[in-house]
Each structure stands twice: as C-alpha cells, then as structure tokens.
Amino acid sequence: MADTPPGRSIDVHDVRALRALAHPLRMSLLAALRSDGPSTASRLAERLGESSGSTSYHLRQLAGFGFVEEVPDEGTGRERWWRALHRSTRWNTEDFLDQPDGPELVDELTARLVAHQRRMLAALAAEREQTDDAWRAATSLNDWALRISPARARELVDELNGVLQRWRDEEEEPDQPLVHVLLDLFPLKDYPL
C-alpha cells in the first residue's frame, strides 16, 4: 500500500499556483505521488515515459508552490525522494475569473481534468471483465438530473464534498485498494443521446 500524503487538501487561490498545476506532466506527477506514494524522479520518469531531468525539473516546480516536497532523510544527492503534501487540490472558479489569464487557465485545466476522467472511465471499462464480483457489484456509475439554481448547485456540491471528506477522514480503510469517486455537476443545453 502507498503512503498517504500527510495533508488533507490544498486550496489554490493564486493564478500562478494554478498555472503551475495545470501543466500536464505536473498533473501526472502529482497524481502518481498521491496514488502510489513517495518516489524518485527516475522512477516517475520511467512510469510516465519521460526523462528523469524533465520529471526532476517539474517536481521542483511543484515544490515551489507547495504541492510536493522532498522526503526528509531519504535518498542521496543524486536520487532524491519526493512526496505529495496533500491528498487533493481544490479551487473555486470564481476566484480566477477576474485575474489576468484566469478564465483561460480555468478552461485549460477543466479540459485536462475532463480528459483525465475520460481516461479513468475507459480504464474502468477495459478492466471490468477482470474485476472480481464484489467490486463489480460495488462499482457505481450514476447519472442524476435535477433542476436547481447555480447557488443551490454550489450548496449541493459543498454538501457532497463534505460527505466524501468525512468518509476519507473517518471511514477510510488503509489496507484496502484506492477507490476513485468522480463527482461532477454541470448544466448542458442539450442532453447528448
């Protein structure tokens, strides 16, 4: 089992930190450290198909914004170990709408996150036949639709996130596999058929 990052979550309010996070390799590095635990730039490079120089550079960039850190008393001068500092990252779109390049950055990050969710769902579909019956029965893909205002939608998101935070804080079973919960809420002009 991977080591759990020490902090619960980080709230991002600075457009520079969000820009640093929006880089595709940095997103992958942070995700790998969060899911698999501490690692070296070389091991991460191998996993992600990158050069160790590139992963090392981007890990230092993430460290500069407080997303990761070197693991104290681990490794050598040539092989430094890195770990994620938080289990998740949060931001409010409205914090960035009035900042220079903020709306474009939020759009870019949203596109990357949607693409990541597509890859996760594709992996679920690809692995489904090899999944044991207990996990097949526990897997949930729901599509709810309700009519609410943006203000009420924000309340609903906050409530659902609060439930998930409570489960992570109080109900998590460290010896069990990592389970992914995708929580999306959005309006569509036309429902795709």
Rosetta constraint file for C-alpha pairs under 8 A:
AtomPair CA 1 CA 36 HARMONIC 7.74 0.50
AtomPair CA 1 CA 174 HARMONIC 7.88 0.50
AtomPair CA 1 CA 175 HARMONIC 6.89 0.50
AtomPair CA 1 CA 177 HARMONIC 7.95 0.50
AtomPair CA 2 CA 35 HARMONIC 6.87 0.50
AtomPair CA 2 CA 36 HARMONIC 4.92 0.50
AtomPair CA 2 CA 37 HARMONIC 4.59 0.50
AtomPair CA 2 CA 38 HARMONIC 7.76 0.50
AtomPair CA 3 CA 36 HARMONIC 7.28 0.50
AtomPair CA 3 CA 37 HARMONIC 4.79 0.50
AtomPair CA 3 CA 38 HARMONIC 7.00 0.50
AtomPair CA 4 CA 34 HARMONIC 7.05 0.50
AtomPair CA 4 CA 35 HARMONIC 7.98 0.50
AtomPair CA 4 CA 37 HARMONIC 6.49 0.50
AtomPair CA 4 CA 87 HARMONIC 7.43 0.50
AtomPair CA 5 CA 34 HARMONIC 6.34 0.50
AtomPair CA 5 CA 37 HARMONIC 7.26 0.50
AtomPair CA 5 CA 83 HARMONIC 7.03 0.50
AtomPair CA 5 CA 84 HARMONIC 5.48 0.50
AtomPair CA 5 CA 85 HARMONIC 5.45 0.50
AtomPair CA 5 CA 86 HARMONIC 5.38 0.50
AtomPair CA 5 CA 87 HARMONIC 5.59 0.50
AtomPair CA 6 CA 84 HARMONIC 7.80 0.50
AtomPair CA 6 CA 85 HARMONIC 5.79 0.50
AtomPair CA 6 CA 86 HARMONIC 6.12 0.50
AtomPair CA 6 CA 87 HARMONIC 7.53 0.50
AtomPair CA 7 CA 85 HARMONIC 5.64 0.50
AtomPair CA 7 CA 86 HARMONIC 4.28 0.50
AtomPair CA 7 CA 87 HARMONIC 6.24 0.50
AtomPair CA 8 CA 86 HARMONIC 5.34 0.50
AtomPair CA 8 CA 87 HARMONIC 5.31 0.50
AtomPair CA 8 CA 88 HARMONIC 6.75 0.50
AtomPair CA 9 CA 86 HARMONIC 4.87 0.50
AtomPair CA 9 CA 87 HARMONIC 5.42 0.50
AtomPair CA 9 CA 88 HARMONIC 4.62 0.50
AtomPair CA 9 CA 89 HARMONIC 5.50 0.50
AtomPair CA 9 CA 90 HARMONIC 7.06 0.50
AtomPair CA 10 CA 67 HARMONIC 7.96 0.50
AtomPair CA 10 CA 86 HARMONIC 6.24 0.50
AtomPair CA 10 CA 88 HARMONIC 6.49 0.50
AtomPair CA 10 CA 89 HARMONIC 4.97 0.50
AtomPair CA 10 CA 90 HARMONIC 6.10 0.50
AtomPair CA 11 CA 89 HARMONIC 6.08 0.50
AtomPair CA 11 CA 90 HARMONIC 4.79 0.50
AtomPair CA 11 CA 91 HARMONIC 5.56 0.50
AtomPair CA 12 CA 17 HARMONIC 6.82 0.50
AtomPair CA 12 CA 18 HARMONIC 6.59 0.50
AtomPair CA 12 CA 89 HARMONIC 7.19 0.50
AtomPair CA 12 CA 90 HARMONIC 6.15 0.50
AtomPair CA 12 CA 91 HARMONIC 5.10 0.50
AtomPair CA 13 CA 17 HARMONIC 7.74 0.50
AtomPair CA 13 CA 18 HARMONIC 7.68 0.50
AtomPair CA 13 CA 91 HARMONIC 6.53 0.50
AtomPair CA 13 CA 92 HARMONIC 7.78 0.50
AtomPair CA 13 CA 95 HARMONIC 6.44 0.50
AtomPair CA 13 CA 96 HARMONIC 7.60 0.50
AtomPair CA 14 CA 18 HARMONIC 6.40 0.50
AtomPair CA 15 CA 19 HARMONIC 6.00 0.50
AtomPair CA 15 CA 96 HARMONIC 6.73 0.50
AtomPair CA 15 CA 99 HARMONIC 7.25 0.50
AtomPair CA 15 CA 102 HARMONIC 6.49 0.50
AtomPair CA 16 CA 20 HARMONIC 6.19 0.50
AtomPair CA 17 CA 21 HARMONIC 6.22 0.50
AtomPair CA 17 CA 65 HARMONIC 5.86 0.50
AtomPair CA 18 CA 22 HARMONIC 6.09 0.50
AtomPair CA 18 CA 105 HARMONIC 7.76 0.50
AtomPair CA 19 CA 23 HARMONIC 6.95 0.50
AtomPair CA 19 CA 105 HARMONIC 6.65 0.50
AtomPair CA 20 CA 26 HARMONIC 7.54 0.50
AtomPair CA 20 CA 61 HARMONIC 7.22 0.50
AtomPair CA 20 CA 62 HARMONIC 6.93 0.50
AtomPair CA 20 CA 65 HARMONIC 7.70 0.50
AtomPair CA 21 CA 26 HARMONIC 6.13 0.50
AtomPair CA 21 CA 27 HARMONIC 6.06 0.50
AtomPair CA 21 CA 62 HARMONIC 7.25 0.50
AtomPair CA 22 CA 26 HARMONIC 7.25 0.50
AtomPair CA 22 CA 27 HARMONIC 6.51 0.50
AtomPair CA 22 CA 105 HARMONIC 7.68 0.50
AtomPair CA 22 CA 108 HARMONIC 7.37 0.50
AtomPair CA 22 CA 109 HARMONIC 5.39 0.50
AtomPair CA 22 CA 112 HARMONIC 7.82 0.50
AtomPair CA 23 CA 27 HARMONIC 6.17 0.50
AtomPair CA 24 CA 28 HARMONIC 6.33 0.50
AtomPair CA 24 CA 112 HARMONIC 7.51 0.50
AtomPair CA 25 CA 29 HARMONIC 6.07 0.50
AtomPair CA 25 CA 55 HARMONIC 7.78 0.50
AtomPair CA 25 CA 58 HARMONIC 7.46 0.50
AtomPair CA 26 CA 30 HARMONIC 6.06 0.50
AtomPair CA 26 CA 58 HARMONIC 6.00 0.50
AtomPair CA 26 CA 59 HARMONIC 7.18 0.50
AtomPair CA 26 CA 62 HARMONIC 7.02 0.50
AtomPair CA 27 CA 31 HARMONIC 6.10 0.50
AtomPair CA 28 CA 32 HARMONIC 6.08 0.50
AtomPair CA 28 CA 48 HARMONIC 7.78 0.50
AtomPair CA 29 CA 33 HARMONIC 6.24 0.50
AtomPair CA 29 CA 44 HARMONIC 7.05 0.50
AtomPair CA 29 CA 55 HARMONIC 7.61 0.50
AtomPair CA 29 CA 59 HARMONIC 7.38 0.50
AtomPair CA 30 CA 34 HARMONIC 6.11 0.50
AtomPair CA 30 CA 67 HARMONIC 7.64 0.50
AtomPair CA 30 CA 68 HARMONIC 7.53 0.50
AtomPair CA 30 CA 84 HARMONIC 6.47 0.50
AtomPair CA 31 CA 35 HARMONIC 6.07 0.50
AtomPair CA 32 CA 36 HARMONIC 5.57 0.50
AtomPair CA 32 CA 37 HARMONIC 7.26 0.50
AtomPair CA 32 CA 44 HARMONIC 7.70 0.50
AtomPair CA 33 CA 37 HARMONIC 4.79 0.50
AtomPair CA 33 CA 38 HARMONIC 5.66 0.50
AtomPair CA 33 CA 39 HARMONIC 6.86 0.50
AtomPair CA 33 CA 82 HARMONIC 7.72 0.50
AtomPair CA 33 CA 83 HARMONIC 5.79 0.50
AtomPair CA 33 CA 84 HARMONIC 5.52 0.50
AtomPair CA 34 CA 83 HARMONIC 7.65 0.50
AtomPair CA 34 CA 84 HARMONIC 5.75 0.50
AtomPair CA 34 CA 86 HARMONIC 7.70 0.50
AtomPair CA 34 CA 87 HARMONIC 6.16 0.50
AtomPair CA 35 CA 178 HARMONIC 7.47 0.50
AtomPair CA 37 CA 83 HARMONIC 6.48 0.50
AtomPair CA 37 CA 84 HARMONIC 7.58 0.50
AtomPair CA 38 CA 71 HARMONIC 7.64 0.50
AtomPair CA 38 CA 81 HARMONIC 6.40 0.50
AtomPair CA 38 CA 82 HARMONIC 5.37 0.50
AtomPair CA 38 CA 83 HARMONIC 4.42 0.50
AtomPair CA 38 CA 84 HARMONIC 7.30 0.50
AtomPair CA 39 CA 43 HARMONIC 6.40 0.50
AtomPair CA 39 CA 44 HARMONIC 6.68 0.50
AtomPair CA 39 CA 81 HARMONIC 5.28 0.50
AtomPair CA 39 CA 82 HARMONIC 5.50 0.50
AtomPair CA 39 CA 83 HARMONIC 6.76 0.50
AtomPair CA 40 CA 44 HARMONIC 6.20 0.50
AtomPair CA 40 CA 79 HARMONIC 6.40 0.50
AtomPair CA 40 CA 80 HARMONIC 5.77 0.50
AtomPair CA 40 CA 81 HARMONIC 4.57 0.50
AtomPair CA 40 CA 82 HARMONIC 5.98 0.50
AtomPair CA 41 CA 45 HARMONIC 5.93 0.50
AtomPair CA 41 CA 52 HARMONIC 5.48 0.50
AtomPair CA 41 CA 53 HARMONIC 7.76 0.50
AtomPair CA 41 CA 55 HARMONIC 5.43 0.50
AtomPair CA 41 CA 56 HARMONIC 5.15 0.50
AtomPair CA 41 CA 59 HARMONIC 7.59 0.50
AtomPair CA 41 CA 79 HARMONIC 7.58 0.50
AtomPair CA 41 CA 80 HARMONIC 7.31 0.50
AtomPair CA 41 CA 81 HARMONIC 7.39 0.50
AtomPair CA 41 CA 82 HARMONIC 7.67 0.50
AtomPair CA 42 CA 46 HARMONIC 6.28 0.50
AtomPair CA 42 CA 51 HARMONIC 7.64 0.50
AtomPair CA 42 CA 52 HARMONIC 4.80 0.50
AtomPair CA 42 CA 55 HARMONIC 7.55 0.50
AtomPair CA 42 CA 56 HARMONIC 7.94 0.50
AtomPair CA 42 CA 79 HARMONIC 7.78 0.50
AtomPair CA 43 CA 47 HARMONIC 6.28 0.50
AtomPair CA 43 CA 52 HARMONIC 7.97 0.50
AtomPair CA 44 CA 48 HARMONIC 6.04 0.50
AtomPair CA 44 CA 52 HARMONIC 7.62 0.50
AtomPair CA 44 CA 55 HARMONIC 6.96 0.50
AtomPair CA 45 CA 49 HARMONIC 5.65 0.50
AtomPair CA 45 CA 50 HARMONIC 4.60 0.50
AtomPair CA 45 CA 51 HARMONIC 5.40 0.50
AtomPair CA 45 CA 52 HARMONIC 5.06 0.50
AtomPair CA 45 CA 54 HARMONIC 7.81 0.50
AtomPair CA 45 CA 55 HARMONIC 5.86 0.50
AtomPair CA 46 CA 50 HARMONIC 6.46 0.50
AtomPair CA 46 CA 51 HARMONIC 7.60 0.50
AtomPair CA 46 CA 52 HARMONIC 7.82 0.50
AtomPair CA 50 CA 54 HARMONIC 6.70 0.50
AtomPair CA 50 CA 55 HARMONIC 6.87 0.50
AtomPair CA 51 CA 55 HARMONIC 6.45 0.50
AtomPair CA 52 CA 56 HARMONIC 5.87 0.50
AtomPair CA 53 CA 57 HARMONIC 6.16 0.50
AtomPair CA 54 CA 58 HARMONIC 6.26 0.50
AtomPair CA 55 CA 59 HARMONIC 5.99 0.50
AtomPair CA 56 CA 60 HARMONIC 6.34 0.50
AtomPair CA 57 CA 61 HARMONIC 6.42 0.50
AtomPair CA 58 CA 62 HARMONIC 6.21 0.50
AtomPair CA 59 CA 63 HARMONIC 6.12 0.50
AtomPair CA 59 CA 68 HARMONIC 7.17 0.50
AtomPair CA 59 CA 82 HARMONIC 7.77 0.50
AtomPair CA 60 CA 64 HARMONIC 6.18 0.50
AtomPair CA 61 CA 65 HARMONIC 6.84 0.50
AtomPair CA 62 CA 66 HARMONIC 6.44 0.50
AtomPair CA 62 CA 67 HARMONIC 5.32 0.50
AtomPair CA 62 CA 68 HARMONIC 5.83 0.50
AtomPair CA 63 CA 67 HARMONIC 5.56 0.50
AtomPair CA 63 CA 68 HARMONIC 4.69 0.50
AtomPair CA 63 CA 69 HARMONIC 5.36 0.50
AtomPair CA 66 CA 85 HARMONIC 7.29 0.50
AtomPair CA 67 CA 84 HARMONIC 6.14 0.50
AtomPair CA 67 CA 85 HARMONIC 5.61 0.50
AtomPair CA 67 CA 86 HARMONIC 6.88 0.50
AtomPair CA 68 CA 82 HARMONIC 6.73 0.50
AtomPair CA 68 CA 83 HARMONIC 5.53 0.50
AtomPair CA 68 CA 84 HARMONIC 4.34 0.50
AtomPair CA 68 CA 85 HARMONIC 5.07 0.50
AtomPair CA 68 CA 86 HARMONIC 7.91 0.50
AtomPair CA 69 CA 82 HARMONIC 5.59 0.50
AtomPair CA 69 CA 83 HARMONIC 5.64 0.50
AtomPair CA 69 CA 84 HARMONIC 6.58 0.50
AtomPair CA 69 CA 85 HARMONIC 6.70 0.50
AtomPair CA 70 CA 80 HARMONIC 6.78 0.50
AtomPair CA 70 CA 81 HARMONIC 5.63 0.50
AtomPair CA 70 CA 82 HARMONIC 4.37 0.50
AtomPair CA 70 CA 83 HARMONIC 6.33 0.50
AtomPair CA 71 CA 80 HARMONIC 7.66 0.50
AtomPair CA 71 CA 81 HARMONIC 5.39 0.50
AtomPair CA 71 CA 82 HARMONIC 5.34 0.50
AtomPair CA 71 CA 83 HARMONIC 6.22 0.50
AtomPair CA 74 CA 80 HARMONIC 6.87 0.50
AtomPair CA 74 CA 81 HARMONIC 6.07 0.50
AtomPair CA 75 CA 79 HARMONIC 5.37 0.50
AtomPair CA 75 CA 80 HARMONIC 4.97 0.50
AtomPair CA 75 CA 81 HARMONIC 5.87 0.50
AtomPair CA 76 CA 80 HARMONIC 5.80 0.50
AtomPair CA 91 CA 95 HARMONIC 7.70 0.50
AtomPair CA 92 CA 96 HARMONIC 7.52 0.50
AtomPair CA 93 CA 97 HARMONIC 6.59 0.50
AtomPair CA 93 CA 106 HARMONIC 6.71 0.50
AtomPair CA 94 CA 98 HARMONIC 7.83 0.50
AtomPair CA 95 CA 99 HARMONIC 7.82 0.50
AtomPair CA 96 CA 102 HARMONIC 4.64 0.50
AtomPair CA 96 CA 103 HARMONIC 6.35 0.50
AtomPair CA 96 CA 106 HARMONIC 7.43 0.50
AtomPair CA 97 CA 102 HARMONIC 5.37 0.50
AtomPair CA 97 CA 103 HARMONIC 5.10 0.50
AtomPair CA 98 CA 102 HARMONIC 6.71 0.50
AtomPair CA 98 CA 103 HARMONIC 7.75 0.50
AtomPair CA 99 CA 103 HARMONIC 7.72 0.50
AtomPair CA 101 CA 105 HARMONIC 6.06 0.50
AtomPair CA 102 CA 106 HARMONIC 6.15 0.50
AtomPair CA 103 CA 107 HARMONIC 6.18 0.50
AtomPair CA 104 CA 108 HARMONIC 6.14 0.50
AtomPair CA 105 CA 109 HARMONIC 6.10 0.50
AtomPair CA 106 CA 110 HARMONIC 5.92 0.50
AtomPair CA 107 CA 111 HARMONIC 6.16 0.50
AtomPair CA 108 CA 112 HARMONIC 6.36 0.50
AtomPair CA 109 CA 113 HARMONIC 6.16 0.50
AtomPair CA 110 CA 114 HARMONIC 6.09 0.50
AtomPair CA 111 CA 115 HARMONIC 6.16 0.50
AtomPair CA 112 CA 116 HARMONIC 6.15 0.50
AtomPair CA 113 CA 117 HARMONIC 6.18 0.50
AtomPair CA 114 CA 118 HARMONIC 6.24 0.50
AtomPair CA 115 CA 119 HARMONIC 6.35 0.50
AtomPair CA 116 CA 120 HARMONIC 6.26 0.50
AtomPair CA 117 CA 121 HARMONIC 6.19 0.50
AtomPair CA 117 CA 182 HARMONIC 7.65 0.50
AtomPair CA 118 CA 122 HARMONIC 6.07 0.50
AtomPair CA 119 CA 123 HARMONIC 6.08 0.50
AtomPair CA 120 CA 124 HARMONIC 6.26 0.50
AtomPair CA 121 CA 125 HARMONIC 6.29 0.50
AtomPair CA 122 CA 126 HARMONIC 6.14 0.50
AtomPair CA 123 CA 127 HARMONIC 6.01 0.50
AtomPair CA 124 CA 128 HARMONIC 5.79 0.50
AtomPair CA 127 CA 131 HARMONIC 6.31 0.50
AtomPair CA 128 CA 136 HARMONIC 7.21 0.50
AtomPair CA 131 CA 135 HARMONIC 6.41 0.50
AtomPair CA 131 CA 136 HARMONIC 6.19 0.50
AtomPair CA 132 CA 136 HARMONIC 6.20 0.50
AtomPair CA 133 CA 137 HARMONIC 6.09 0.50
AtomPair CA 134 CA 138 HARMONIC 6.25 0.50
AtomPair CA 135 CA 139 HARMONIC 5.96 0.50
AtomPair CA 148 CA 152 HARMONIC 5.96 0.50
AtomPair CA 148 CA 153 HARMONIC 6.25 0.50
AtomPair CA 149 CA 153 HARMONIC 6.06 0.50
AtomPair CA 150 CA 154 HARMONIC 6.23 0.50
AtomPair CA 151 CA 155 HARMONIC 6.48 0.50
AtomPair CA 152 CA 156 HARMONIC 6.18 0.50
AtomPair CA 153 CA 157 HARMONIC 6.19 0.50
AtomPair CA 153 CA 185 HARMONIC 7.60 0.50
AtomPair CA 154 CA 158 HARMONIC 6.15 0.50
AtomPair CA 155 CA 159 HARMONIC 6.15 0.50
AtomPair CA 156 CA 160 HARMONIC 6.13 0.50
AtomPair CA 157 CA 161 HARMONIC 5.98 0.50
AtomPair CA 157 CA 185 HARMONIC 7.39 0.50
AtomPair CA 158 CA 162 HARMONIC 6.01 0.50
AtomPair CA 159 CA 163 HARMONIC 6.36 0.50
AtomPair CA 160 CA 164 HARMONIC 6.40 0.50
AtomPair CA 161 CA 165 HARMONIC 6.05 0.50
AtomPair CA 162 CA 166 HARMONIC 6.12 0.50
AtomPair CA 163 CA 167 HARMONIC 6.28 0.50
AtomPair CA 164 CA 168 HARMONIC 6.18 0.50
AtomPair CA 165 CA 169 HARMONIC 6.07 0.50
AtomPair CA 166 CA 170 HARMONIC 5.78 0.50
AtomPair CA 166 CA 171 HARMONIC 7.38 0.50
AtomPair CA 167 CA 171 HARMONIC 4.70 0.50
AtomPair CA 167 CA 172 HARMONIC 6.17 0.50
AtomPair CA 168 CA 172 HARMONIC 5.11 0.50
